[in-house]
Amino acid sequence: MAEEQGDLTALRREYLATGITKSMMKGDPIAQFADWFAVARQVRPDDVSSMTLATADKQGRPSARIVLLKHFDESGFAWYTDYESQKGQALADNPYAEILFYWYGLERQIRIQGRVEKLLPEQADHYFNSRPLGSRLSAHVSHQSHPVASREVLEAKVEDLAEHTVDDCVARPARWGGYRLIPEKFEFWQGRESRLHDRLIYTRNANNGWDLQRIQP
């Protein structure tokens, strides 16, 4: 019998990584994230900060895309984008999201859920001004997620702005800035043999600390 087009059931892989236990995990999930991030950075430094950002609009319809983590600390996990983009509009209606890191070489992923807030304009200015000139020009002319007649239209706008830019000074558009996800739940996932994966969950408790438990794969 010929294989059905699009049938991927025969594609398989095995997970062979060393497992994780509760005793191996730090009490603070952000510190644990920092440890895993540092290891992943050694394996894939060019892609370590890529994360899936999942949002939902006011009708509950989900959307997801890859964005880049730009900084994190005890206050949360931050990225930058256009506030008028699809994700910006979704976050305005429903300020809760999830970010997901998947590091293929380590057979690991981390899911982080929480409330999202905008960063201060001063933080957005600092990061925007640190970007390469081309990225600043693109962010200034592009109204992310909005229709455009052609790529040529965008390129012409970038070229025109570049011609009128003095000393590489491009102002940050008011619609462009940063977000921070304030974590309420973490899941640390380690791929294991025969799909008996390790999943360890941190959740906020009443004392604003963290409880850690194992859940089934």
C-alpha positions as CSV (number, residue, x, y, z in Angstrom):
1,M,0.0,0.0,0.0
2,A,1.4,3.3,-1.0
3,E,2.2,5.7,1.8
4,E,-0.4,8.4,2.2
5,Q,0.8,11.8,1.2
6,G,1.4,13.9,4.4
7,D,1.5,10.8,6.6
8,L,4.3,11.4,9.1
9,T,3.6,8.5,11.5
10,A,6.8,6.6,10.5
11,L,9.0,9.6,11.4
12,R,10.4,8.8,14.9
13,R,13.2,9.9,17.1
14,E,14.4,8.7,20.5
15,Y,15.3,10.9,23.4
16,L,18.4,9.8,25.2
17,A,19.3,12.7,27.6
18,T,19.9,12.3,31.3
19,G,16.9,12.9,33.4
20,I,16.1,15.6,35.9
21,T,14.8,15.2,39.5
22,K,13.3,17.7,42.0
23,S,16.5,17.5,44.1
24,M,18.5,18.7,41.1
25,M,16.4,21.8,40.7
26,K,17.0,25.2,42.3
27,G,14.4,26.7,44.6
28,D,14.1,29.8,42.3
29,P,12.9,29.0,38.8
30,I,14.5,32.1,37.3
31,A,17.9,30.9,38.6
32,Q,17.1,27.5,37.2
33,F,16.2,29.1,33.9
34,A,19.6,31.0,33.9
35,D,21.4,27.7,34.4
36,W,19.7,25.9,31.5
37,F,20.0,29.1,29.3
38,A,23.8,29.2,30.0
39,V,24.2,25.5,28.9
40,A,22.0,26.1,25.8
41,R,24.1,29.2,24.9
42,Q,27.2,27.0,24.7
43,V,25.4,24.6,22.3
44,R,23.6,27.0,20.0
45,P,24.7,30.6,20.8
46,D,23.1,31.9,17.6
47,D,19.6,30.6,18.5
48,V,19.5,30.4,22.2
49,S,17.3,33.4,22.7
50,S,14.6,32.4,20.2
51,M,11.3,31.8,21.9
52,T,7.7,31.1,20.9
53,L,5.4,33.8,22.1
54,A,1.7,32.6,22.4
55,T,-1.1,35.2,22.9
56,A,-4.8,35.1,22.6
57,D,-7.2,37.9,21.5
58,K,-10.4,38.9,23.4
59,Q,-12.3,36.2,21.6
60,G,-9.8,33.6,22.9
61,R,-8.3,32.9,19.5
62,P,-4.7,32.0,19.9
63,S,-1.7,33.0,17.8
64,A,2.0,32.2,18.2
65,R,5.2,33.4,16.6
66,I,9.0,33.4,17.3
67,V,10.5,36.4,19.0
68,L,13.8,37.0,20.7
69,L,14.3,37.3,24.4
70,K,16.4,40.4,25.1
71,H,16.8,40.4,28.8
72,F,15.6,38.6,31.9
73,D,15.9,38.9,35.7
74,E,13.8,38.4,38.8
75,S,11.2,40.9,37.4
76,G,10.5,38.9,34.3
77,F,11.3,38.1,30.6
78,A,11.5,41.0,28.1
79,W,11.2,41.4,24.3
80,Y,10.6,44.3,21.9
81,T,8.1,44.8,19.1
82,D,5.5,47.1,17.6
83,Y,2.6,47.8,20.0
84,E,0.2,48.0,17.0
85,S,1.2,44.5,15.7
86,Q,-1.1,41.5,16.0
87,K,0.6,40.4,19.2
88,G,0.5,44.0,20.5
89,Q,-3.3,44.2,19.9
90,A,-3.8,40.8,21.5
91,L,-1.9,41.8,24.6
92,A,-3.9,45.0,24.8
93,D,-7.1,42.9,25.0
94,N,-5.7,40.0,27.0
95,P,-2.5,40.8,28.9
96,Y,-1.6,37.1,29.5
97,A,0.8,35.0,27.5
98,E,3.1,32.1,27.4
99,I,6.7,31.9,26.1
100,L,8.4,28.6,25.1
101,F,12.0,27.9,24.7
102,Y,13.0,24.7,22.8
103,W,16.7,23.7,22.6
104,Y,16.9,20.8,20.2
105,G,20.5,19.8,21.0
106,L,19.7,19.4,24.6
107,E,16.3,17.8,24.2
108,R,14.9,20.5,26.6
109,Q,12.1,23.0,26.6
110,I,10.9,25.6,29.1
111,R,7.4,27.0,29.2
112,I,6.7,30.2,31.2
113,Q,3.2,31.6,31.7
114,G,2.3,34.9,33.2
115,R,0.9,38.4,33.0
116,V,2.5,40.9,30.5
117,E,3.1,44.6,30.9
118,K,4.8,47.2,28.9
119,L,8.4,48.3,29.7
120,L,9.2,51.9,30.5
121,P,9.8,54.2,27.5
122,E,13.3,54.8,28.8
123,Q,14.1,51.1,28.5
124,A,12.7,51.0,25.0
125,D,14.8,54.0,24.0
126,H,17.9,52.4,25.4
127,Y,17.5,49.2,23.5
128,F,16.2,50.8,20.3
129,N,19.3,53.1,20.2
130,S,21.6,50.1,20.6
131,R,20.3,48.4,17.5
132,P,22.1,48.5,14.1
133,L,21.0,51.4,11.9
134,G,19.2,49.1,9.4
135,S,17.1,47.6,12.2
136,R,16.1,51.1,13.4
137,L,15.2,52.2,10.0
138,S,13.1,49.2,9.4
139,A,11.3,49.5,12.7
140,H,10.6,53.2,12.0
141,V,8.9,52.7,8.6
142,S,7.2,49.3,9.1
143,H,3.8,49.2,10.7
144,Q,4.1,45.6,11.7
145,S,1.2,43.2,10.8
146,H,-0.5,45.9,8.6
147,P,-1.0,45.4,4.8
148,V,1.4,46.9,2.3
149,A,1.2,47.1,-1.5
150,S,4.6,45.6,-2.1
151,R,8.1,45.0,-0.7
152,E,9.3,47.8,-3.0
153,V,7.1,50.2,-1.1
154,L,8.8,49.3,2.2
155,E,12.3,49.4,0.6
156,A,11.6,52.9,-0.8
157,K,10.5,54.2,2.6
158,V,13.6,52.8,4.2
159,E,15.8,54.4,1.5
160,D,14.0,57.7,1.9
161,L,14.4,57.8,5.6
162,A,18.1,56.8,5.3
163,E,18.7,59.7,3.0
164,H,17.2,62.1,5.5
165,T,19.0,60.6,8.5
166,V,21.8,62.7,10.0
167,D,24.5,61.1,12.1
168,D,22.6,57.8,12.1
169,C,20.1,59.3,14.5
170,V,16.7,57.6,14.1
171,A,14.0,58.3,16.7
172,R,12.2,55.4,18.3
173,P,8.6,55.4,17.0
174,A,6.0,55.8,19.8
175,R,4.3,52.6,18.7
176,W,7.5,50.6,19.2
177,G,8.6,49.4,22.6
178,G,9.1,46.5,25.0
179,Y,7.1,44.0,27.0
180,R,7.8,42.0,30.1
181,L,6.2,38.7,31.0
182,I,5.9,38.4,34.8
183,P,6.1,34.7,35.5
184,E,3.4,32.8,37.4
185,K,4.2,29.3,36.3
186,F,7.3,27.5,34.8
187,E,7.5,24.0,33.3
188,F,11.0,22.5,32.8
189,W,10.8,19.6,30.3
190,Q,13.5,17.1,29.6
191,G,13.1,14.5,26.8
192,R,13.5,10.9,28.0
193,E,13.7,7.5,26.5
194,S,10.4,5.8,25.4
195,R,8.6,9.2,25.7
196,L,8.6,8.9,29.5
197,H,9.7,12.6,29.7
198,D,10.5,14.5,32.9
199,R,8.2,17.5,33.6
200,L,8.8,19.7,36.6
201,I,6.4,22.5,37.4
202,Y,7.0,25.7,39.5
203,T,3.9,27.6,40.6
204,R,3.6,30.7,42.7
205,N,2.3,30.1,46.3
206,A,0.5,32.3,48.8
207,N,3.8,33.5,50.2
208,N,5.0,34.7,46.8
209,G,7.5,31.9,46.7
210,W,7.5,28.8,44.5
211,D,6.2,25.3,44.8
212,L,7.8,22.5,42.8
213,Q,6.1,19.3,41.7
214,R,6.5,16.6,39.1
215,I,3.7,16.0,36.6
216,Q,3.2,13.0,34.3
217,P,4.4,13.2,30.7
